Amino acid sequence: MRHRLAELRGPDVPAKALDARALAALAANPGCARRALLDGAGVDKARLASALGAPSGFGQSQFALTRGNAFEARVKADGGAELLRLAHARLDPGAEPPAGAAVPDLTAHGPEGRTARTALALREATHAGGWTLLDHPMLALDVAGSLAFLEPDAVVVHPDGSWSVVEIKSFPMLDGSADPAKVGAAARQAAVYVLALEEVAARLTREEAPARVRHQVLLVCPKDFSNLATGSAVDVRKQRAVTARQLARLTRIEDIAEALPEGTCFAPDRSAEELTAAVAAVPASYAPECLSACELAFHCRERSREAGAVTRLGRPLRAELGGLTTVEDVLAAARGELGDPDDPAVAALRRAAALRAEALGAAEARARTEAEVAAPCP
């Protein structure tokens, strides 16, 4: 399967690693076979979108990346003393203060080596019985039959042997609260790390397993408009359950790959026509939410418009329309030309069309009356 995915990616084209942000977006749209295959094969979707003539505006600016890196370095200075202080205060105030916490070296060759080194460090820290900070550990998560290597900002091991995920973000926390949308995105991302940590715990023996993988993560942000760090405990049990369920529902990548025409390839050196045909061979499930989560969103939106698909108007509306999958079918049903009158969706559309016609007729009649009153007498 790895060989097949390499062929799809293109000869000598390195795989683009999946991160937790991509997995959170992938889990949010489990019906999109296109994203599942491209992400599983490690295709650089940003380069692919540019080659298709629909470059993406998705992603962080260089300024945001620089600011985030500088804030993270400040939080982790002095052996992560400030970060551990926040972990103690927000997640485990009953434990002993984190004085002289361990910060193991996690360097190793390749992602597989770093994953093994992280698992070893977690096992050792669990038995040590003190505070331990793992700076940028490497975790592996099975996604649709393919391993994704993930790198959280940090993982803290508590004195009781439990593990906590730490997410460091550069958006401010004003008066103890932050933008709910950004906090939600951070929680979904952290939930992916929690799932990966649980897989690490499951591979350890019963004697080596931690007390638990905590479902409360530490979100660290700048306090107000300063560079000082503040933290908040975020419960990710709901996000973890949703992500686990949706990842389990993903179509296996090998099943998608087997259905592709012979010779399908997404290499960036292919012509725009070849790449367009290759992308079109993989079914997609576009929704407006893709614009903030996928590099191919502009391309998929254009194709969705051409097909007249109702999914481009949003998933809630698509769910309300039942078997009516195109805008043309919806309008035909509203005019009484298509659909079963007993279908609730069809009945609602016809009722709405009748109300619209009644309102427009009343407006036209009122306009004619006003025009007659305003007209000068002969």
Residue pairs with C-beta under 8 A, 6 or more apart in sequence:
1 145
1 146
1 253
1 254
1 257
4 254
4 257
5 15
5 40
5 41
5 42
5 146
5 253
5 257
6 15
6 41
7 265
8 37
8 41
8 43
8 257
8 260
8 264
8 265
8 266
9 15
9 41
9 42
9 43
9 265
9 266
9 267
10 265
10 266
10 267
10 268
10 269
10 270
11 267
13 267
13 268
14 42
15 41
15 42
16 42
16 43
16 44
16 45
17 42
17 111
17 148
17 149
18 26
18 39
18 42
18 143
18 148
18 149
18 150
19 150
19 151
20 150
20 152
20 189
20 190
20 192
20 193
21 189
22 39
23 141
23 143
23 148
23 150
23 192
23 243
23 247
24 185
24 188
24 189
24 191
24 192
24 243
25 35
25 293
25 294
26 32
26 35
26 36
26 39
26 143
26 247
26 250
27 188
27 192
27 242
27 243
27 246
27 247
27 250
28 188
28 246
28 289
28 293
29 35
29 285
29 287
29 289
29 290
29 293
29 294
30 36
30 246
30 247
30 249
30 250
31 285
32 283
32 284
32 285
32 286
32 290
33 251
33 256
33 282
33 283
33 284
33 285
34 279
34 282
34 283
34 284
34 285
34 296
34 300
35 284
35 294
35 296
36 144
36 250
36 251
36 253
36 256
37 253
37 256
37 257
37 282
38 45
38 48
38 266
38 282
38 296
39 45
39 143
40 143
40 144
40 145
40 146
40 253
41 253
41 257
41 266
43 266
44 268
45 56
45 294
45 295
45 296
46 55
46 56
46 58
46 59
46 295
47 268
48 266
48 268
48 275
48 279
48 295
48 296
49 55
49 56
49 295
49 296
49 298
49 299
50 56
51 268
51 270
51 272
51 275
52 272
52 275
52 276
52 279
52 296
52 299
53 272
53 299
54 296
54 298
54 299
54 302
55 298
56 294
56 295
56 296
56 297
56 298
57 298
58 291
58 292
58 293
58 294
58 295
58 297
59 295
60 68
64 170
67 170
68 168
68 169
68 170
71 168
71 170
71 222
71 227
71 229
72 153
72 168
74 82
74 227
74 229
75 82
75 83
75 168
75 220
75 229
76 82
76 83
76 135
76 154
79 101
79 103
79 133
80 101
80 103
80 133
80 135
80 154
81 98
81 101
82 229
83 133
83 154
83 156
83 166
83 168
83 218
83 220
83 229
84 98
84 101
84 131
84 133
84 156
85 98
86 218
86 220
86 229
86 230
86 231
87 98
87 131
87 156
87 158
87 164
87 166
87 218
87 231
88 95
88 97
88 98
88 131
89 231
90 218
90 231
90 232
90 233
91 156
91 158
91 164
91 214
91 216
91 218
91 233
92 158
92 159
92 160
95 131
95 158
95 159
95 160
96 159
98 131
100 130
101 130
101 131
101 132
101 133
102 125
102 128
102 130
102 131
102 132
102 133
103 132
103 133
103 134
103 135
104 121
104 124
104 125
104 132
104 134
106 114
106 117
106 118
106 121
106 134
106 135
106 136
106 137
106 138
107 114
107 117
108 114
108 116
108 117
111 138
111 140
111 149
112 140
114 137
114 138
114 149
115 138
115 139
115 140
115 149
117 138
118 134
118 137
118 138
118 139
118 200
119 200
119 203
119 204
121 132
121 134
121 137
122 134
122 137
122 155
122 157
122 163
122 200
122 210
123 204
123 208
125 132
125 134
125 157
126 157
126 161
126 163
126 208
126 209
126 210
127 161
127 208
128 157
129 159
129 161
130 159
131 156
131 157
131 158
131 159
132 156
132 157
133 154
133 155
133 156
133 157
134 154
134 155
134 156
134 157
135 154
136 151
136 152
136 153
136 154
137 151
137 152
137 154
137 155
138 149
138 150
138 151
139 149
139 150
139 151
139 152
139 193
139 196
139 197
139 199
139 200
140 147
140 148
140 149
140 150
140 196
140 199
141 147
141 148
141 150
141 192
141 195
141 196
141 199
142 148
142 199
143 247
143 250
144 247
144 250
144 251
144 252
144 253
145 252
145 253
145 254
146 253
150 192
150 193
150 196
152 165
152 166
152 167
152 190
152 193
153 166
153 167
153 168
154 165
154 166
154 168
155 163
155 164
155 165
155 166
155 193
155 197
156 163
156 164
156 166
156 218
157 163
157 210
158 164
158 214
160 211
161 210
161 211
162 210
162 211
162 212
162 213
162 214
163 197
163 201
163 210
163 212
163 213
163 214
164 214
164 216
164 217
164 218
165 190
165 193
165 194
165 197
165 214
165 217
165 218
166 217
166 218
166 220
167 186
167 189
167 190
167 217
167 218
167 219
167 220
167 234
168 220
168 221
169 182
169 186
169 219
169 220
169 221
170 221
170 222
171 178
171 179
171 182
171 221
171 222
172 178
172 221
172 222
172 223
172 224
172 225
173 221
173 222
173 223
173 224
173 230
173 232
174 224
175 224
176 230
176 232
178 219
178 221
178 232
183 219
183 234
186 219
186 234
187 217
187 219
187 234
187 236
187 239
188 236
188 239
188 243
190 217
190 219
190 234
190 236
190 239
191 236
191 239
191 240
191 242
191 243
192 243
193 217
194 213
194 215
194 217
194 236
194 240
195 240
195 243
195 244
195 247
197 213
198 213
201 209
201 210
201 213
204 210
215 235
215 236
215 237
215 240
216 233
216 234
216 235
216 236
217 233
217 234
217 236
218 231
218 232
218 233
218 234
219 231
219 232
219 233
219 234
220 229
220 230
220 231
221 229
221 230
221 231
221 232
222 228
222 229
222 230
223 229
223 230
256 282
260 281
260 282
261 281
264 278
264 281
265 274
265 278
266 275
266 278
266 279
270 278
279 296
279 299
280 303
284 296
284 300
284 303
284 304
285 311
286 297
286 300
286 301
286 303
286 304
286 309
286 311
286 312
287 311
287 312
287 314
287 315
287 318
288 312
288 313
288 314
289 315
290 296
290 297
290 300
290 301
291 297
291 298
291 301
294 300
301 312
304 311
304 312
305 312
307 326
308 326
308 327
308 328
309 325
309 326
309 327
310 317
310 318
310 321
310 324
310 325
310 326
310 327
310 330
311 318
318 325
320 345
320 348
321 330
321 345
322 343
322 344
322 345
323 343
323 345
324 330
324 333
324 339
324 345
324 346
324 349
329 338
329 339
330 349
332 338
332 339
333 339
333 345
333 346
333 349
333 350
334 349
334 350
334 352
334 353
335 353
336 350
338 346
339 345
339 346
339 349
340 346
341 347
341 350
